[in-house]
Amino acid sequence: MWKQSEKLNHDSKASQDEGAIAAILSNHLKDALWNASLRTWEKCPYVTFRAIIECLEDEVLPSHNNNRRQMRPPFPGTEYEKKEREHLVSTSDISSMNEAGVVEMLASAPFEEMRIQDSLQ
């Protein structure tokens, strides 16, 4: 899904909303935050915290699948180990992020509409 997200967000013919949905569903935080549909102070923390929670889940599920791969015969659905690893690597920077890091990241965002307004502080 995250590969599809990258394609949609870099394709000028694709809808920005479609790219935003794909980025959110695949936890592709970089593409989600660069998508114009999600560049508001309200949407950015939601997308970021959702990606953090999903990364924690993504760390648990492959370990469960690794245990299921050791069974003979392996359970159906466990043949995607390479794709699981690729996804974990692509989202590894998110898994170590905390609340303070999210606020700091959004405060220094490259887009004005994503930054905290002085009137809100």
Backbone hydrogen bonds in HBPLUS format (Angstrom, degrees):
<---DONOR---> <-ACCEPTOR-->    atom                        ^
c    i                          cat <-CA-CA->   ^        H-A-AA   ^      H-
h    n   atom  resd res      DA  || num        DHA   H-A  angle D-A-AA Bond
n    s   type  num  typ     dist DA aas  dist angle  dist       angle   num
A0005-SER N   A0001-MET O   2.91 MM   4  6.25 148.1  2.01 145.1 154.9     1
A0006-GLU N   A0002-TRP O   3.09 MM   4  6.33 154.3  2.16 140.5 145.6     2
A0007-LYS N   A0003-LYS O   3.07 MM   4  6.39 157.7  2.12 146.1 152.0     3
A0008-LEU N   A0004-GLN O   2.89 MM   4  6.14 166.8  1.91 155.5 158.6     4
A0009-ASN N   A0005-SER O   2.96 MM   4  6.09 159.5  2.00 150.9 156.4     5
A0010-HIS N   A0006-GLU O   3.11 MM   4  6.15 130.4  2.37 139.8 150.8     6
A0010-HIS N   A0007-LYS O   3.31 MM   3  5.34 139.5  2.48  96.5 107.4     7
A0011-ASP N   A0007-LYS O   3.00 MM   4  5.96 113.9  2.45 141.1 156.3     8
A0014-ALA N   A0011-ASP O   3.25 MM   3  5.53 149.4  2.35 106.0 114.3     9
A0019-GLY N   A0015-SER O   3.07 MM   4  6.37 157.5  2.12 147.3 153.1    10
A0020-ALA N   A0016-GLN O   2.86 MM   4  6.08 148.6  1.96 144.1 153.3    11
A0021-ILE N   A0017-ASP O   2.93 MM   4  6.17 160.3  1.97 149.8 154.0    12
A0022-ALA N   A0018-GLU O   3.03 MM   4  6.25 165.5  2.06 148.8 152.7    13
A0023-ALA N   A0019-GLY O   2.94 MM   4  6.08 154.2  2.01 143.2 150.5    14
A0024-ILE N   A0020-ALA O   2.93 MM   4  6.16 156.3  1.99 149.8 155.9    15
A0025-LEU N   A0021-ILE O   2.93 MM   4  6.11 171.0  1.94 156.8 159.2    16
A0026-SER N   A0022-ALA O   3.01 MM   4  6.05 141.6  2.16 140.9 150.5    17
A0028-HIS N   A0023-ALA O   2.94 MM   5  4.90 145.9  2.06 147.1 151.5    18
A0027-ASN N   A0024-ILE O   3.22 MM   3  5.13 159.2  2.26 101.9 108.1    19
A0029-LEU N   A0027-ASN O   3.06 MM   2  5.58 122.6  2.41 106.6  90.6    20
A0032-ALA N   A0028-HIS O   2.97 MM   4  6.17 156.8  2.03 152.9 160.4    21
A0033-LEU N   A0029-LEU O   2.90 MM   4  6.04 165.0  1.92 158.0 160.1    22
A0034-TRP N   A0030-LYS O   3.13 MM   4  6.28 139.0  2.30 142.1 152.9    23
A0035-ASN N   A0032-ALA O   3.25 MM   3  5.23 149.4  2.35  97.2 106.1    24
A0038-LEU N   A0035-ASN O   3.09 MM   3  5.69 155.6  2.15 116.6 123.4    25
A0044-CYS N   A0040-THR O   3.02 MM   4  6.07 166.2  2.04 159.4 162.6    26
A0047-VAL N   A0043-LYS O   2.94 MM   4  6.17 168.1  1.96 160.1 162.7    27
A0048-THR N   A0044-CYS O   2.93 MM   4  6.05 162.7  1.96 152.6 157.9    28
A0049-PHE N   A0045-PRO O   2.83 MM   4  5.94 174.9  1.84 156.3 157.8    29
A0050-ARG N   A0046-TYR O   2.91 MM   4  5.95 155.5  1.97 148.1 155.8    30
A0051-ALA N   A0047-VAL O   2.99 MM   4  6.12 153.5  2.06 142.3 149.2    31
A0052-ILE N   A0048-THR O   3.01 MM   4  6.34 150.9  2.10 146.7 154.8    32
A0053-ILE N   A0049-PHE O   3.02 MM   4  6.25 165.1  2.04 150.5 153.5    33
A0054-GLU N   A0050-ARG O   2.93 MM   4  6.11 163.3  1.96 150.7 155.8    34
A0055-CYS N   A0051-ALA O   2.92 MM   4  6.05 147.0  2.03 141.6 150.3    35
A0056-LEU N   A0052-ILE O   3.16 MM   4  6.48 150.9  2.24 146.4 153.3    36
A0057-GLU N   A0053-ILE O   3.13 MM   4  6.51 154.4  2.20 146.6 153.5    37
A0058-ASP N   A0054-GLU O   2.78 MM   4  6.03 153.3  1.85 146.8 155.2    38
A0059-GLU N   A0055-CYS O   2.99 MM   4  6.22 131.7  2.23 140.8 151.9    39
A0060-VAL N   A0057-GLU O   3.05 MM   3  5.25 129.8  2.31 101.0 114.1    40
A0061-LEU N   A0057-GLU O   3.07 MM   4  6.36 165.8  2.09 162.7 165.3    41
A0064-HIS N   A0060-VAL O   3.14 MM   4  6.47 150.5  2.23 150.6 159.4    42
A0065-ASN N   A0061-LEU O   2.90 MM   4  6.22 158.0  1.95 153.2 159.7    43
A0066-ASN N   A0062-PRO O   2.76 MM   4  5.97 149.0  1.85 146.5 155.1    44
A0067-ASN N   A0063-SER O   3.22 MM   4  6.46 151.8  2.30 139.7 145.4    45
A0068-ARG N   A0064-HIS O   3.10 MM   4  6.44 150.7  2.19 142.9 151.5    46
A0069-ARG N   A0065-ASN O   2.84 MM   4  6.09 136.3  2.03 146.5 158.5    47
A0070-GLN N   A0067-ASN O   3.30 MM   3  5.47 140.7  2.47  99.0 108.9    48
A0071-MET N   A0068-ARG O   3.33 MM   3  5.47 155.8  2.39 101.5 108.4    49
A0084-GLU N   A0080-TYR O   2.98 MM   4  6.22 154.6  2.04 154.0 162.1    50
A0085-ARG N   A0081-GLU O   3.01 MM   4  6.27 159.2  2.06 151.9 156.4    51
A0086-GLU N   A0082-LYS O   3.00 MM   4  6.29 159.1  2.05 149.6 155.4    52
A0087-HIS N   A0083-LYS O   3.03 MM   4  6.20 159.6  2.07 146.9 151.8    53
A0088-LEU N   A0084-GLU O   3.00 MM   4  6.26 158.3  2.05 148.6 154.7    54
A0089-VAL N   A0085-ARG O   2.96 MM   4  6.18 158.3  2.01 152.3 157.7    55
A0090-SER N   A0086-GLU O   2.97 MM   4  6.20 154.9  2.04 146.1 153.2    56
A0091-THR N   A0087-HIS O   3.12 MM   4  6.33 133.8  2.35 144.1 155.0    57
A0092-SER N   A0089-VAL O   3.38 MM   3  5.13 170.5  2.39 102.1 104.5    58
A0094-ILE N   A0091-THR O   3.19 MM   3  5.62 144.8  2.32 109.7 118.8    59
A0097-MET N   A0094-ILE O   2.99 MM   3  5.36 166.0  2.01 119.0 123.1    60
A0102-VAL N   A0098-ASN O   3.01 MM   4  6.35 146.7  2.13 150.5 160.4    61
A0103-VAL N   A0099-GLU O   3.08 MM   4  6.41 166.1  2.10 156.7 158.4    62
A0104-GLU N   A0100-ALA O   2.95 MM   4  6.09 161.7  1.98 148.3 154.1    63
A0105-MET N   A0101-GLY O   2.85 MM   4  5.92 155.6  1.91 141.9 148.8    64
A0106-LEU N   A0102-VAL O   2.94 MM   4  6.16 163.8  1.96 154.1 158.0    65
A0107-ALA N   A0103-VAL O   2.89 MM   4  5.98 147.9  1.99 145.1 154.3    66
A0108-SER N   A0104-GLU O   3.22 MM   4  6.40 137.8  2.41 140.1 149.1    67
A0109-ALA N   A0106-LEU O   3.26 MM   3  4.89 159.8  2.30 104.4 103.3    68
A0114-MET N   A0111-PHE O   3.05 MM   3  5.62 157.7  2.10 117.2 124.2    69
A0115-ARG N   A0112-GLU O   3.18 MM   3  5.54 148.7  2.28 109.5 118.0    70
A0120-LEU N   A0117-GLN O   2.98 MM   3  5.37 149.2  2.08 108.7 118.0    71
A0121-GLN N   A0118-ASP O   3.32 MM   3  5.42 145.4  2.45  99.4 108.5    72
